[in-house]
Amino acid sequence: MSEVIPEPETDEAIQGLWHRFKKTDEPAAREGLILHYSPLVKFVAGRMGVGLPRNVEQADLVSYGIFGLIDAIDKFDLERGFKFETYAVNRIKGAILDELRALDWVPRSVRARAREIQRSLAELEHGLKRSVTDEELATHMNLPVDTLQDQLAEISALGLVALDELLNASERDSASVGDLLPDPRASDPVAEYELDETRKALADAINRLNERDRLVVTLYYYEGLTLAEIGNVLGVTESRVCQIHTKSVMSLRNRMIEPIFKTS
């Protein structure tokens, strides 16, 4: 039975575990890292668990996420200079999504509605060259506004829309956003230019959202507020924030795929 190392309390101790594990593949060092970073799993599982069906247990999400954490620890490259927490959150989320999708808990009808809404949103924004309101989108889809908002809330609750998931969440080894960051020790002018242009395009897409949608995206992804906390800021329900978030992310994805707001 391998020795269990107590959870380290200092950055120096953590770095010591990392170097021991990567150099010798020592099981005890690996266990120490898992123990230290395990709160990340609870954090990710807690955020993903909001709005999921009641039959999905929080403990199950944590269990799925542990596999993602272990995978992240095994594959993390100390030499690239990235922050492990950022890398691990994506891997944990990917592992949880893998397991949930394997359970086939998302009805095909919900996925079909998500694709239909995103397609309709792209068509409408392409024609208007601006963000659209729920009322405009509902009219375009021949739906009552209440029905559209209910569908957006359902899609958001099922975790189908997020900016920070793996690029291909169906594959645990898929690259994440963090994987696409350049090695700070390397010099590749073309890669640096492409990355800079992508960042500018995303920033421009966010800035072109209407004020409320932009605020939701900023508070959620940059300030780390929960949907409930954002609801308190905006004076609306958490469910309404879910709807706004879902439509905003769909819009951002459309804009990143096709520069629909550029004029010739």
Backbone as CSV, one residue per row, in Angstrom:
resi,resn,N_x,N_y,N_z,CA_x,CA_y,CA_z,C_x,C_y,C_z
1,MET,0.855,-1.191,0.000,0.000,0.000,0.000,0.887,1.235,0.000
2,SER,0.603,2.206,-0.879,1.468,3.366,-1.014,1.261,4.344,0.128
3,GLU,2.310,5.087,0.409,2.266,6.114,1.443,1.362,7.254,0.988
4,VAL,0.531,7.781,1.889,-0.332,8.905,1.576,0.283,10.166,2.150
5,ILE,0.542,11.132,1.295,1.150,12.378,1.721,0.073,13.348,2.168
6,PRO,0.208,13.984,3.356,-0.773,14.975,3.791,-0.876,16.114,2.775
7,GLU,-2.038,16.747,2.735,-2.252,17.826,1.785,-1.249,18.947,2.027
8,PRO,-0.507,19.379,1.022,0.481,20.441,1.204,-0.197,21.776,1.459
9,GLU,0.459,22.632,2.254,-0.138,23.907,2.612,0.545,25.087,1.939
10,THR,1.655,24.897,1.302,2.383,25.998,0.682,2.601,25.723,-0.797
11,ASP,2.809,26.809,-1.551,3.093,26.663,-2.976,4.369,25.849,-3.190
12,GLU,5.332,26.038,-2.306,6.597,25.309,-2.435,6.377,23.808,-2.278
13,ALA,5.519,23.442,-1.332,5.236,22.023,-1.114,4.507,21.425,-2.308
14,ILE,3.583,22.194,-2.882,2.833,21.728,-4.052,3.775,21.518,-5.228
15,GLN,4.658,22.493,-5.446,5.624,22.360,-6.531,6.538,21.154,-6.319
16,GLY,6.849,20.893,-5.047,7.669,19.729,-4.745,6.965,18.435,-5.137
17,LEU,5.656,18.366,-4.858,4.896,17.187,-5.261,4.871,17.047,-6.774
18,TRP,4.670,18.160,-7.464,4.622,18.118,-8.934,5.942,17.573,-9.498
19,HIS,7.049,18.086,-9.005,8.344,17.664,-9.554,8.639,16.206,-9.212
20,ARG,8.241,15.784,-8.021,8.447,14.378,-7.659,7.610,13.460,-8.540
21,PHE,6.366,13.856,-8.761,5.479,13.005,-9.560,5.931,12.939,-11.011
22,LYS,6.265,14.085,-11.592,6.649,14.109,-13.000,8.012,13.469,-13.244
23,LYS,8.866,13.523,-12.227,10.207,12.964,-12.393,10.238,11.465,-12.136
24,THR,9.485,11.008,-11.122,9.580,9.599,-10.709,8.282,8.824,-10.848
25,ASP,7.178,9.535,-11.179,5.858,8.898,-11.267,5.492,8.237,-9.942
26,GLU,5.866,8.871,-8.850,5.647,8.323,-7.516,4.152,8.345,-7.163
27,PRO,3.552,7.199,-6.830,2.120,7.138,-6.505,1.724,8.052,-5.346
28,ALA,2.570,8.128,-4.315,2.241,8.947,-3.151,2.157,10.426,-3.524
29,ALA,3.049,10.873,-4.396,3.013,12.265,-4.838,1.753,12.533,-5.659
30,ARG,1.399,11.566,-6.479,0.167,11.682,-7.279,-1.055,11.796,-6.378
31,GLU,-1.105,10.965,-5.331,-2.225,11.005,-4.397,-2.283,12.346,-3.670
32,GLY,-1.108,12.887,-3.346,-1.062,14.182,-2.692,-1.610,15.287,-3.568
33,LEU,-1.318,15.231,-4.867,-1.831,16.222,-5.813,-3.345,16.089,-5.973
34,ILE,-3.826,14.841,-6.033,-5.271,14.617,-6.155,-5.989,15.185,-4.942
35,LEU,-5.436,14.953,-3.773,-6.039,15.442,-2.543,-6.066,16.971,-2.519
36,HIS,-4.971,17.569,-2.930,-4.879,19.031,-2.886,-5.857,19.697,-3.844
37,TYR,-6.005,19.131,-5.044,-6.828,19.779,-6.064,-8.274,19.272,-6.094
38,SER,-8.623,18.353,-5.203,-9.978,17.799,-5.212,-11.083,18.845,-5.037
39,PRO,-10.864,19.961,-4.316,-11.921,20.982,-4.237,-12.335,21.527,-5.598
40,LEU,-11.430,21.475,-6.578,-11.790,21.913,-7.926,-12.938,21.079,-8.483
41,VAL,-12.930,19.795,-8.176,-13.972,18.906,-8.686,-15.324,19.302,-8.111
42,LYS,-15.367,19.563,-6.804,-16.622,19.972,-6.176,-17.112,21.300,-6.752
43,PHE,-16.182,22.203,-7.031,-16.544,23.500,-7.603,-17.186,23.334,-8.975
44,VAL,-16.536,22.563,-9.849,-17.061,22.359,-11.206,-18.375,21.593,-11.163
45,ALA,-18.429,20.550,-10.356,-19.655,19.749,-10.252,-20.806,20.594,-9.732
46,GLY,-20.520,21.486,-8.799,-21.561,22.343,-8.258,-22.134,23.278,-9.297
47,ARG,-21.269,23.855,-10.129,-21.740,24.762,-11.170,-22.510,24.018,-12.252
48,MET,-22.023,22.827,-12.610,-22.699,22.062,-13.652,-24.005,21.451,-13.159
49,GLY,-24.100,21.236,-11.844,-25.277,20.585,-11.311,-26.502,21.470,-11.232
50,VAL,-26.303,22.803,-11.343,-27.440,23.720,-11.253,-28.396,23.478,-12.423
51,GLY,-29.625,23.121,-12.107,-30.640,22.956,-13.142,-30.680,21.594,-13.802
52,LEU,-29.768,20.687,-13.434,-29.816,19.344,-14.011,-31.034,18.588,-13.470
53,PRO,-31.495,17.563,-14.190,-32.618,16.762,-13.689,-32.340,16.230,-12.289
54,ARG,-33.384,16.053,-11.500,-33.225,15.644,-10.105,-32.608,14.258,-9.961
55,ASN,-32.732,13.436,-11.005,-32.177,12.087,-10.897,-30.655,12.076,-11.059
56,VAL,-30.058,13.221,-11.406,-28.604,13.314,-11.504,-28.072,13.762,-10.150
57,GLU,-27.401,12.865,-9.444,-26.909,13.141,-8.109,-25.609,13.945,-8.154
58,GLN,-25.484,14.884,-7.205,-24.265,15.687,-7.112,-23.054,14.802,-6.860
59,ALA,-23.238,13.775,-6.038,-22.131,12.861,-5.743,-21.641,12.155,-6.998
60,ASP,-22.566,11.866,-7.918,-22.175,11.221,-9.175,-21.331,12.167,-10.020
61,LEU,-21.722,13.444,-10.051,-20.953,14.424,-10.817,-19.535,14.537,-10.265
62,VAL,-19.418,14.552,-8.936,-18.096,14.624,-8.308,-17.280,13.389,-8.666
63,SER,-17.923,12.225,-8.637,-17.234,10.976,-8.981,-16.717,11.015,-10.420
64,TYR,-17.569,11.494,-11.343,-17.137,11.600,-12.740,-15.970,12.581,-12.861
65,GLY,-16.079,13.695,-12.124,-15.061,14.736,-12.227,-13.703,14.321,-11.703
66,ILE,-13.695,13.419,-10.716,-12.420,12.936,-10.168,-11.575,12.298,-11.263
67,PHE,-12.233,11.554,-12.170,-11.489,10.940,-13.276,-10.859,12.017,-14.163
68,GLY,-11.579,13.119,-14.351,-11.026,14.217,-15.131,-9.839,14.862,-14.444
69,LEU,-9.928,14.992,-13.116,-8.807,15.555,-12.356,-7.581,14.669,-12.456
70,ILE,-7.776,13.375,-12.291,-6.649,12.440,-12.387,-6.023,12.494,-13.778
71,ASP,-6.870,12.552,-14.793,-6.383,12.658,-16.170,-5.581,13.936,-16.356
72,ALA,-6.062,15.031,-15.767,-5.367,16.312,-15.896,-4.007,16.269,-15.212
73,ILE,-3.955,15.671,-14.025,-2.679,15.572,-13.304,-1.687,14.727,-14.094
74,ASP,-2.153,13.631,-14.660,-1.263,12.745,-15.418,-0.710,13.424,-16.666
75,LYS,-1.518,14.262,-17.302,-1.127,14.827,-18.602,-0.587,16.256,-18.533
76,PHE,-0.672,16.881,-17.375,-0.243,18.279,-17.277,1.255,18.407,-17.511
77,ASP,1.617,19.400,-18.317,3.016,19.641,-18.668,3.523,20.853,-17.903
78,LEU,4.357,20.613,-16.917,4.890,21.707,-16.102,5.709,22.697,-16.916
79,GLU,6.318,22.213,-17.970,7.236,23.039,-18.740,6.532,24.108,-19.572
80,ARG,5.228,23.961,-19.796,4.533,24.921,-20.654,4.189,26.209,-19.924
81,GLY,4.265,26.197,-18.608,4.071,27.419,-17.847,2.634,27.845,-17.652
82,PHE,1.672,26.946,-17.860,0.263,27.285,-17.664,-0.137,27.039,-16.210
83,LYS,-1.225,27.664,-15.801,-1.761,27.439,-14.468,-2.558,26.143,-14.472
84,PHE,-2.237,25.244,-13.558,-2.893,23.933,-13.563,-4.394,24.042,-13.366
85,GLU,-4.844,24.918,-12.481,-6.270,25.016,-12.190,-7.087,25.283,-13.445
86,THR,-6.606,26.161,-14.305,-7.324,26.477,-15.542,-7.395,25.248,-16.445
87,TYR,-6.285,24.546,-16.562,-6.236,23.330,-17.373,-7.161,22.254,-16.798
88,ALA,-7.114,22.091,-15.473,-7.872,21.012,-14.826,-9.369,21.230,-14.904
89,VAL,-9.819,22.477,-14.765,-11.259,22.749,-14.809,-11.850,22.262,-16.120
90,ASN,-11.166,22.495,-17.226,-11.651,22.034,-18.524,-11.687,20.509,-18.604
91,ARG,-10.663,19.858,-18.068,-10.621,18.397,-18.100,-11.699,17.792,-17.203
92,ILE,-11.903,18.389,-16.052,-12.938,17.899,-15.136,-14.303,18.030,-15.782
93,LYS,-14.553,19.189,-16.362,-15.841,19.406,-17.007,-16.033,18.433,-18.168
94,GLY,-14.988,18.209,-18.941,-15.076,17.272,-20.059,-15.393,15.859,-19.594
95,ALA,-14.779,15.439,-18.470,-15.035,14.096,-17.943,-16.481,13.952,-17.487
96,ILE,-17.005,14.987,-16.835,-18.397,14.946,-16.383,-19.342,14.883,-17.574
97,LEU,-19.084,15.698,-18.586,-19.930,15.693,-19.782,-19.864,14.345,-20.494
98,ASP,-18.682,13.759,-20.545,-18.524,12.434,-21.169,-19.464,11.426,-20.522
99,GLU,-19.457,11.402,-19.195,-20.259,10.419,-18.471,-21.748,10.698,-18.616
100,LEU,-22.137,11.966,-18.555,-23.542,12.316,-18.687,-24.068,11.945,-20.070
101,ARG,-23.264,12.211,-21.091,-23.695,11.886,-22.447,-23.729,10.377,-22.653
102,ALA,-22.835,9.668,-21.983,-22.846,8.213,-22.097,-24.128,7.636,-21.507
103,LEU,-24.694,8.334,-20.540,-25.956,7.893,-19.934,-27.156,8.216,-20.810
104,ASP,-26.924,8.977,-21.876,-27.988,9.365,-22.812,-29.146,10.044,-22.075
105,TRP,-28.784,10.978,-21.173,-29.797,11.636,-20.353,-30.407,12.855,-21.032
106,VAL,-29.815,13.298,-22.156,-30.356,14.456,-22.858,-31.248,13.984,-24.003
107,PRO,-32.525,14.288,-23.988,-33.415,13.863,-25.072,-32.972,14.429,-26.416
108,ARG,-33.133,13.639,-27.469,-32.766,14.108,-28.797,-33.549,15.358,-29.183
109,SER,-34.785,15.452,-28.700,-35.609,16.612,-29.039,-34.995,17.900,-28.512
110,VAL,-34.340,17.828,-27.345,-33.719,19.023,-26.773,-32.511,19.434,-27.605
111,ARG,-31.715,18.464,-28.003,-30.560,18.779,-28.851,-31.019,19.352,-30.194
112,ALA,-32.099,18.813,-30.719,-32.627,19.319,-31.995,-33.105,20.759,-31.841
113,ARG,-33.753,21.067,-30.716,-34.216,22.433,-30.485,-33.042,23.392,-30.352
114,ALA,-31.984,22.924,-29.686,-30.797,23.767,-29.527,-30.208,24.120,-30.893
115,ARG,-30.111,23.127,-31.783,-29.578,23.389,-33.124,-30.489,24.326,-33.907
116,GLU,-31.799,24.144,-33.752,-32.751,24.988,-34.471,-32.675,26.438,-34.010
117,ILE,-32.573,26.644,-32.698,-32.480,28.006,-32.173,-31.192,28.668,-32.616
118,GLN,-30.069,27.927,-32.552,-28.793,28.521,-32.952,-28.791,28.852,-34.437
119,ARG,-29.382,27.994,-35.256,-29.461,28.256,-36.693,-30.346,29.478,-36.976
120,SER,-31.480,29.559,-36.307,-32.388,30.693,-36.504,-31.748,31.992,-36.028
121,LEU,-31.018,31.912,-34.923,-30.336,33.088,-34.401,-29.293,33.588,-35.388
122,ALA,-28.555,32.664,-36.005,-27.544,33.048,-36.989,-28.190,33.710,-38.205
123,GLU,-29.279,33.147,-38.684,-29.967,33.711,-39.846,-30.459,35.129,-39.571
124,LEU,-31.061,35.315,-38.412,-31.627,36.615,-38.071,-30.541,37.661,-37.847
125,GLU,-29.491,37.298,-37.126,-28.407,38.247,-36.877,-27.648,38.564,-38.164
126,HIS,-27.559,37.598,-39.047,-26.897,37.819,-40.335,-27.640,38.875,-41.130
127,GLY,-28.974,38.844,-41.065,-29.764,39.820,-41.810,-29.800,41.181,-41.161
128,LEU,-29.873,41.223,-39.816,-30.005,42.500,-39.112,-28.663,43.137,-38.765
129,LYS,-27.592,42.336,-38.800,-26.250,42.823,-38.465,-26.180,43.398,-37.054
130,ARG,-26.893,42.777,-36.121,-26.880,43.213,-34.716,-27.457,42.112,-33.841
131,SER,-27.335,42.319,-32.525,-27.969,41.391,-31.597,-29.482,41.485,-31.743
132,VAL,-30.158,40.376,-31.459,-31.610,40.363,-31.601,-32.258,40.124,-30.246
133,THR,-33.464,40.579,-30.104,-34.208,40.385,-28.864,-34.909,39.036,-28.880
134,ASP,-35.371,38.625,-27.717,-36.129,37.379,-27.635,-37.388,37.464,-28.491
135,GLU,-38.001,38.649,-28.485,-39.223,38.829,-29.257,-38.968,38.662,-30.755
136,GLU,-37.858,39.220,-31.242,-37.525,39.106,-32.662,-37.217,37.661,-33.038
137,LEU,-36.481,36.965,-32.166,-36.136,35.573,-32.440,-37.384,34.699,-32.411
138,ALA,-38.264,34.958,-31.454,-39.496,34.178,-31.352,-40.366,34.371,-32.588
139,THR,-40.464,35.603,-33.055,-41.249,35.889,-34.259,-40.656,35.177,-35.465
140,HIS,-39.329,35.217,-35.576,-38.637,34.569,-36.695,-38.894,33.063,-36.691
141,MET,-39.045,32.483,-35.502,-39.243,31.036,-35.381,-40.721,30.657,-35.283
142,ASN,-41.582,31.667,-35.363,-43.027,31.427,-35.252,-43.390,30.761,-33.929
143,LEU,-42.804,31.271,-32.858,-43.053,30.748,-31.530,-43.515,31.874,-30.605
144,PRO,-44.322,31.570,-29.601,-44.594,32.552,-28.545,-43.299,32.826,-27.776
145,VAL,-43.122,34.045,-27.297,-41.909,34.402,-26.566,-41.727,33.497,-25.348
146,ASP,-42.801,33.213,-24.636,-42.709,32.360,-23.449,-42.183,30.973,-23.800
147,THR,-42.613,30.450,-24.938,-42.160,29.124,-25.360,-40.674,29.135,-25.671
148,LEU,-40.218,30.178,-26.380,-38.794,30.298,-26.697,-37.965,30.380,-25.429
149,GLN,-38.397,31.190,-24.481,-37.650,31.354,-23.240,-37.622,30.063,-22.433
150,ASP,-38.710,29.325,-22.452,-38.732,28.024,-21.767,-37.726,27.064,-22.413
151,GLN,-37.637,27.092,-23.732,-36.695,26.218,-24.437,-35.253,26.613,-24.131
152,LEU,-34.981,27.917,-24.084,-33.635,28.385,-23.755,-33.249,27.957,-22.338
153,ALA,-34.188,28.057,-21.411,-33.918,27.656,-20.034,-33.636,26.156,-19.955
154,GLU,-34.399,25.356,-20.712,-34.205,23.913,-20.707,-32.847,23.542,-21.285
155,ILE,-32.467,24.190,-22.382,-31.176,23.919,-23.011,-30.042,24.293,-22.070
156,SER,-30.145,25.449,-21.427,-29.105,25.887,-20.509,-28.979,24.945,-19.324
157,ALA,-30.112,24.501,-18.799,-30.094,23.615,-17.640,-29.435,22.284,-17.943
158,LEU,-29.480,21.873,-19.200,-28.883,20.599,-19.583,-27.400,20.717,-19.891
159,GLY,-26.860,21.935,-19.755,-25.419,22.105,-19.903,-24.910,21.951,-21.315
160,LEU,-25.736,22.249,-22.321,-25.300,22.078,-23.707,-24.516,23.266,-24.227
161,VAL,-24.580,24.389,-23.517,-23.959,25.607,-24.019,-23.002,26.164,-22.986
162,ALA,-21.733,26.255,-23.332,-20.747,26.876,-22.453,-19.539,27.272,-23.279
163,LEU,-18.892,28.351,-22.882,-17.713,28.800,-23.610,-16.443,28.095,-23.157
164,ASP,-16.463,27.571,-21.914,-15.212,27.088,-21.357,-15.057,25.575,-21.379
165,GLU,-15.874,24.851,-22.170,-15.724,23.413,-22.237,-14.656,23.035,-23.263
166,LEU,-14.309,21.757,-23.306,-13.326,21.294,-24.283,-13.833,21.571,-25.689
167,LEU,-12.897,21.740,-26.613,-13.284,22.039,-27.983,-14.121,20.911,-28.570
168,ASN,-13.816,19.678,-28.173,-14.639,18.537,-28.565,-14.895,17.731,-27.312
169,ALA,-15.975,18.078,-26.613,-16.227,17.486,-25.297,-16.532,15.994,-25.359
170,SER,-16.813,15.486,-26.549,-17.087,14.053,-26.664,-15.808,13.227,-26.601
171,GLU,-14.654,13.891,-26.681,-13.374,13.207,-26.612,-12.591,13.737,-25.422
172,ARG,-12.266,12.876,-24.477,-11.576,13.323,-23.272,-10.199,13.887,-23.591
173,ASP,-9.580,13.446,-24.678,-8.257,13.943,-25.036,-8.321,15.171,-25.928
174,SER,-9.505,15.712,-26.122,-9.646,16.893,-26.964,-8.884,18.074,-26.376
175,ALA,-8.431,18.944,-27.251,-7.750,20.156,-26.790,-8.744,21.084,-26.116
176,SER,-8.253,21.836,-25.148,-9.054,22.869,-24.511,-8.523,24.225,-24.954
177,VAL,-9.192,25.275,-24.519,-8.716,26.612,-24.865,-7.291,26.805,-24.346
178,GLY,-7.053,26.291,-23.126,-5.716,26.434,-22.553,-4.642,25.756,-23.382
179,ASP,-5.012,24.646,-24.033,-4.043,23.938,-24.868,-3.622,24.758,-26.074
180,LEU,-4.472,25.701,-26.468,-4.184,26.485,-27.658,-3.306,27.692,-27.374
181,LEU,-3.071,27.961,-26.076,-2.211,29.087,-25.735,-0.775,28.758,-26.117
182,PRO,-0.023,29.736,-26.594,1.344,29.472,-27.031,2.294,29.249,-25.865
183,ASP,3.336,28.473,-26.110,4.386,28.302,-25.126,5.099,29.639,-24.969
184,PRO,5.141,30.215,-23.736,5.770,31.522,-23.557,7.253,31.530,-23.892
185,ARG,7.883,30.358,-23.930,9.310,30.294,-24.252,9.550,30.213,-25.747
186,ALA,8.493,29.936,-26.495,8.652,29.767,-27.938,8.319,31.057,-28.665
187,SER,8.803,31.184,-29.873,8.514,32.358,-30.682,8.011,31.898,-32.038
188,ASP,6.727,32.067,-32.259,6.096,31.691,-33.516,5.215,32.854,-33.945
189,PRO,5.739,33.761,-34.756,4.995,34.971,-35.128,3.637,34.674,-35.743
190,VAL,3.550,33.630,-36.566,2.272,33.309,-37.214,1.251,32.862,-36.180
191,ALA,1.673,31.956,-35.282,0.758,31.460,-34.248,0.332,32.581,-33.314
192,GLU,1.289,33.449,-32.969,0.967,34.564,-32.085,-0.015,35.525,-32.759
193,TYR,0.165,35.742,-34.040,-0.745,36.634,-34.767,-2.153,36.033,-34.824
194,GLU,-2.237,34.731,-35.121,-3.540,34.072,-35.199,-4.252,34.091,-33.856
195,LEU,-3.507,33.848,-32.765,-4.094,33.871,-31.437,-4.590,35.274,-31.102
196,ASP,-3.789,36.268,-31.432,-4.174,37.651,-31.155,-5.428,38.032,-31.933
197,GLU,-5.522,37.592,-33.179,-6.704,37.890,-33.988,-7.946,37.193,-33.434
198,THR,-7.770,35.949,-32.935,-8.901,35.233,-32.343,-9.399,35.949,-31.100
199,ARG,-8.469,36.393,-30.270,-8.853,37.127,-29.069,-9.591,38.418,-29.428
200,LYS,-9.095,39.117,-30.432,-9.747,40.358,-30.853,-11.148,40.078,-31.384
201,ALA,-11.281,38.975,-32.143,-12.593,38.629,-32.700,-13.583,38.300,-31.590
202,LEU,-13.125,37.562,-30.569,-14.010,37.221,-29.458,-14.385,38.474,-28.675
203,ALA,-13.396,39.339,-28.409,-13.683,40.575,-27.680,-14.667,41.441,-28.455
204,ASP,-14.476,41.509,-29.781,-15.385,42.301,-30.613,-16.794,41.715,-30.595
205,ALA,-16.880,40.373,-30.644,-18.189,39.709,-30.621,-18.910,39.979,-29.305
206,ILE,-18.169,39.937,-28.205,-18.767,40.217,-26.896,-19.227,41.668,-26.812
207,ASN,-18.393,42.576,-27.303,-18.737,43.996,-27.251,-19.959,44.337,-28.090
208,ARG,-20.253,43.524,-29.100,-21.400,43.786,-29.969,-22.702,43.191,-29.435
209,LEU,-22.611,42.445,-28.333,-23.831,42.000,-27.681,-24.539,43.213,-27.078
210,ASN,-25.839,43.105,-26.863,-26.502,44.223,-26.195,-26.011,44.297,-24.750
211,GLU,-26.283,45.407,-24.088,-25.686,45.683,-22.779,-25.981,44.596,-21.749
212,ARG,-27.210,44.120,-21.692,-27.588,43.113,-20.710,-26.885,41.788,-20.969
213,ASP,-26.869,41.340,-22.237,-26.223,40.079,-22.574,-24.722,40.146,-22.306
214,ARG,-24.123,41.284,-22.661,-22.684,41.468,-22.429,-22.363,41.414,-20.944
215,LEU,-23.232,41.991,-20.127,-23.010,41.991,-18.687,-23.084,40.576,-18.129
216,VAL,-24.030,39.777,-18.596,-24.154,38.400,-18.127,-22.899,37.603,-18.468
217,VAL,-22.429,37.714,-19.704,-21.228,36.983,-20.124,-20.016,37.425,-19.305
218,THR,-19.887,38.734,-19.099,-18.741,39.269,-18.353,-18.751,38.811,-16.902
219,LEU,-19.902,38.908,-16.256,-19.991,38.522,-14.850,-19.773,37.023,-14.662
220,TYR,-20.255,36.223,-15.612,-20.153,34.764,-15.467,-18.742,34.263,-15.774
221,TYR,-18.174,34.689,-16.902,-16.902,34.126,-17.341,-15.678,34.880,-16.840
222,TYR,-15.809,36.181,-16.596,-14.644,36.969,-16.190,-14.637,37.268,-14.693
223,GLU,-15.822,37.442,-14.083,-15.886,37.749,-12.657,-16.182,36.511,-11.817
224,GLY,-16.618,35.406,-12.454,-16.839,34.161,-11.737,-18.084,34.128,-10.881
225,LEU,-19.056,34.990,-11.160,-20.301,34.975,-10.398,-21.157,33.794,-10.827
226,THR,-21.966,33.302,-9.903,-22.910,32.245,-10.247,-24.117,32.863,-10.936
227,LEU,-24.938,32.015,-11.549,-26.134,32.528,-12.222,-27.083,33.186,-11.225
228,ALA,-27.161,32.622,-10.024,-28.026,33.216,-8.996,-27.522,34.595,-8.599
229,GLU,-26.211,34.737,-8.461,-25.624,36.029,-8.092,-25.841,37.061,-9.191
230,ILE,-25.720,36.619,-10.442,-25.969,37.539,-11.559,-27.431,37.972,-11.556
231,GLY,-28.326,37.046,-11.231,-29.738,37.388,-11.137,-29.992,38.481,-10.112
232,ASN,-29.277,38.408,-8.984,-29.418,39.438,-7.960,-28.917,40.786,-8.466
233,VAL,-27.833,40.773,-9.239,-27.295,42.011,-9.798,-28.288,42.647,-10.770
234,LEU,-28.885,41.826,-11.624,-29.784,42.323,-12.658,-31.219,42.492,-12.172
235,GLY,-31.518,41.913,-11.004,-32.879,41.990,-10.503,-33.845,41.080,-11.242
236,VAL,-33.339,39.927,-11.727,-34.176,38.953,-12.416,-33.940,37.581,-11.790
237,THR,-34.738,36.612,-12.189,-34.593,35.270,-11.632,-33.384,34.548,-12.223
238,GLU,-32.929,33.522,-11.527,-31.818,32.705,-12.022,-32.193,32.044,-13.344
239,SER,-33.447,31.626,-13.475,-33.912,31.012,-14.710,-33.785,31.989,-15.874
240,ARG,-34.094,33.249,-15.634,-33.990,34.245,-16.702,-32.527,34.462,-17.100
241,VAL,-31.634,34.438,-16.129,-30.208,34.561,-16.437,-29.748,33.384,-17.287
242,CYS,-30.256,32.179,-16.983,-29.929,30.998,-17.784,-30.326,31.208,-19.240
243,GLN,-31.509,31.777,-19.449,-31.995,32.023,-20.812,-31.094,33.021,-21.536
244,ILE,-30.755,34.110,-20.844,-29.908,35.149,-21.446,-28.535,34.580,-21.784
245,HIS,-27.971,33.801,-20.846,-26.649,33.204,-21.055,-26.651,32.276,-22.261
246,THR,-27.661,31.438,-22.354,-27.729,30.468,-23.444,-27.789,31.165,-24.800
247,LYS,-28.683,32.150,-24.925,-28.803,32.846,-26.210,-27.534,33.640,-26.531
248,SER,-26.897,34.228,-25.520,-25.681,35.010,-25.737,-24.546,34.140,-26.259
249,VAL,-24.380,32.937,-25.658,-23.303,32.045,-26.074,-23.561,31.516,-27.484
250,MET,-24.820,31.199,-27.788,-25.149,30.785,-29.153,-24.772,31.881,-30.148
251,SER,-25.081,33.115,-29.790,-24.761,34.242,-30.666,-23.252,34.387,-30.843
252,LEU,-22.507,34.248,-29.746,-21.049,34.373,-29.826,-20.446,33.276,-30.695
253,ARG,-20.962,32.058,-30.567,-20.450,30.962,-31.396,-20.713,31.237,-32.873
254,ASN,-21.897,31.723,-33.174,-22.212,32.051,-34.567,-21.262,33.122,-35.099
255,ARG,-20.998,34.121,-34.287,-20.150,35.228,-34.734,-18.701,34.804,-34.919
256,MET,-18.246,33.847,-34.081,-16.872,33.373,-34.222,-16.715,32.483,-35.450
257,ILE,-17.788,31.793,-35.831,-17.745,30.939,-37.021,-17.787,31.759,-38.288
258,GLU,-18.640,32.777,-38.270,-18.810,33.601,-39.460,-18.874,35.062,-39.058
259,PRO,-18.013,35.931,-39.623,-18.008,37.343,-39.251,-19.244,38.065,-39.793
260,ILE,-20.403,37.780,-39.200,-21.676,38.234,-39.778,-21.899,39.738,-39.607
261,PHE,-21.086,40.379,-38.777,-21.318,41.787,-38.542,-20.355,42.676,-39.322
262,LYS,-19.490,42.059,-40.125,-18.558,42.857,-40.911,-19.225,43.284,-42.209
263,THR,-18.985,44.486,-42.544,-19.532,44.998,-43.805,-18.403,45.205,-44.801
264,SER,-18.743,45.043,-46.035,-17.701,45.160,-47.065,-17.461,46.617,-47.396
